[in-house]
């Protein structure tokens, strides 16, 4: 029974190790696909903005305001960057502080 327990414990450790490796590879692949899609979307947006500029200037004869530039460093999937770990009470306190700022009198 003891040797069986040791064998199962070893299998569990191996399975956990494989699961971590698989999750890591899946997360990296997700990030690569996200960034590729984001780059493609950016190219399409630039093309649409150029078409809009041409229509506005050449066809309508009106001046065109440049759109606001994207904030640097916002590329990548949500939660894809390094994030500090926080505990639940800390997150709850931050959410309550934010709600208190939005609603006067609380």
Secondary structure, 3 states (H helix, E strand, C coil): CHHHHHHHHHHHHHHHHHHHHHHHHHHHHHHHHHHHHHHHHHHHHHHHHHHHHHHHHHHHCCCCCCCCCCCCCCCCCCCCCCCCCCCHHHHHHHHHHHHHHHCCCC
